[in-house]
Amino acid sequence: MQADRLTDVLYEGVHCRLAVERPVPAFVVIRLAGLDAGEFGDVPMQELAKDLCLGRPVELFIDARAVRGASVQVSSEWAQWLGKHRSRFRRISMLTGSRFIQLTAHFVRRFADLGDVMRIYSDPRAFDAALAARLNQAREKEPMAVACE
């Protein structure tokens, strides 16, 4: 395995499923399904933190089209974590599958002071097109980076 290559990870709980996909270095797709009530604790954040150590900003896509709900606690923890690490992200794009998750995403963006760094999608086709386009660009550029010590 190259120093800047991390593996994909899947977490399956009683109420939630979370997949972390890494098609190229510094490009992460998180796919969520179910009800996120915090059953994974901060493990997903610890996993994503590995990508922040690769020496370049990370492009993050969050596919939450299959999320039925998220607790206030979970949303607050993600907002704090993303806000703390916002300078390490090139862009964050999130697809919401319901009005509630869309409102939650807007809260996270505002609370974490992400501004234009975070784009929120409600149209799956637009999100999928943006994901495909950005992934193609990332695959064309794919520079080498220094790993964390």
ChimeraX attribute file (.defattr): number of C-alpha atoms within 10 A of each C-alpha:
attribute: neighborCount
match mode: 1-to-1
recipient: residues
	/A:1	6
	/A:2	8
	/A:3	12
	/A:4	19
	/A:5	16
	/A:6	18
	/A:7	9
	/A:8	14
	/A:9	13
	/A:10	13
	/A:11	13
	/A:12	12
	/A:13	14
	/A:14	8
	/A:15	13
	/A:16	21
	/A:17	19
	/A:18	20
	/A:19	18
	/A:20	20
	/A:21	17
	/A:22	18
	/A:23	16
	/A:24	15
	/A:25	22
	/A:26	26
	/A:27	22
	/A:28	21
	/A:29	21
	/A:30	20
	/A:31	20
	/A:32	20
	/A:33	18
	/A:34	18
	/A:35	18
	/A:36	22
	/A:37	16
	/A:38	18
	/A:39	15
	/A:40	16
	/A:41	11
	/A:42	13
	/A:43	12
	/A:44	17
	/A:45	14
	/A:46	10
	/A:47	14
	/A:48	15
	/A:49	14
	/A:50	14
	/A:51	26
	/A:52	18
	/A:53	18
	/A:54	21
	/A:55	15
	/A:56	18
	/A:57	17
	/A:58	22
	/A:59	22
	/A:60	22
	/A:61	25
	/A:62	21
	/A:63	24
	/A:64	25
	/A:65	20
	/A:66	17
	/A:67	20
	/A:68	18
	/A:69	18
	/A:70	17
	/A:71	13
	/A:72	13
	/A:73	12
	/A:74	17
	/A:75	20
	/A:76	16
	/A:77	17
	/A:78	20
	/A:79	23
	/A:80	16
	/A:81	16
	/A:82	21
	/A:83	18
	/A:84	12
	/A:85	14
	/A:86	21
	/A:87	14
	/A:88	18
	/A:89	20
	/A:90	15
	/A:91	18
	/A:92	21
	/A:93	19
	/A:94	22
	/A:95	25
	/A:96	25
	/A:97	19
	/A:98	16
	/A:99	10
	/A:100	14
	/A:101	20
	/A:102	18
	/A:103	13
	/A:104	20
	/A:105	23
	/A:106	17
	/A:107	15
	/A:108	22
	/A:109	22
	/A:110	14
	/A:111	17
	/A:112	20
	/A:113	17
	/A:114	21
	/A:115	12
	/A:116	10
	/A:117	15
	/A:118	23
	/A:119	17
	/A:120	18
	/A:121	22
	/A:122	17
	/A:123	12
	/A:124	15
	/A:125	11
	/A:126	12
	/A:127	21
	/A:128	15
	/A:129	11
	/A:130	15
	/A:131	19
	/A:132	12
	/A:133	11
	/A:134	15
	/A:135	18
	/A:136	12
	/A:137	11
	/A:138	17
	/A:139	13
	/A:140	9
	/A:141	9
	/A:142	12
	/A:143	11
	/A:144	13
	/A:145	15
	/A:146	11
	/A:147	16
	/A:148	12
	/A:149	5
